[in-house]
Each structure stands twice: as structure tokens, then as C-alpha cells.
Amino acid sequence: MHKIIIIDDSTVVRMRIMKILQDFGYSNVFGYNSANTISSFLKTYLFDVDLIISEINLKGISGYELLEKIRNSPEFYKTPVILMNESTDEETIREAMTAGATDFLQKPF
């Protein structure tokens, strides 16, 4: 069973992504409005996680900062992380990929 974490401070966006994934049969989907606690307790929150989808611009710990902690963690550095943002400029996409994102998702979708 795949475990997926969605992080977005917008409840509407977070719930929409969770619903889409659940409609495709993923039942082990968890949503968070912040990366602060996850960032402080990677071992607790990322145990058995197969995918993380995170907004870049979060209050507190940003998606970039969370990604950096994940990529520097021996246990979780291979966990796929998709960063998302409203930005359409190539620089944001390039920065996300250079930071170690597995992919980039442009909002709205």
C-alpha cells in the first residue's frame, strides 16, 4: 500500500489533490498544512512514505527547505518529492529540479 503525503497551506488545494489520489485508489494519503513538524521529525512522518507532494511557498519551513532536509537524510534521500507552485517561469521550475525535486507541478491544475 502506497503512503503519500500532501503539504499545502491551502485546504482547498490539499483536499483536491487528496481526493484525486483517492479516486485513483490510493487510500493511504495524508494531508498537512505545514512542513514545520515534518521537517523536525522526519523519521516519524516519512517512515514508509512513497511520495511527497509539497507546495514551495509554505509558512515557516518552505518546500525547498523540506526538500533539502530530505535529500540530506540517509534514510529518506531517495523518497520522490514533487514540488508545486503557481509560477510558470522557467527559473522556478529549474530551481525546483536543481534542488532535487523529482518533478514540478504547476498550479492550478
Secondary structure, DSSP 8 states (H G I E B T S, - for coil): --EEEEE-S-HHHHHHHHHHHHHTT--EEEEES-SHHHHHTHHHHSTT--EEEEESS-SSS-HHHHHHHHHT-TTTTTS-EEEEES---HHHHHHHHHTT-SEEEES--
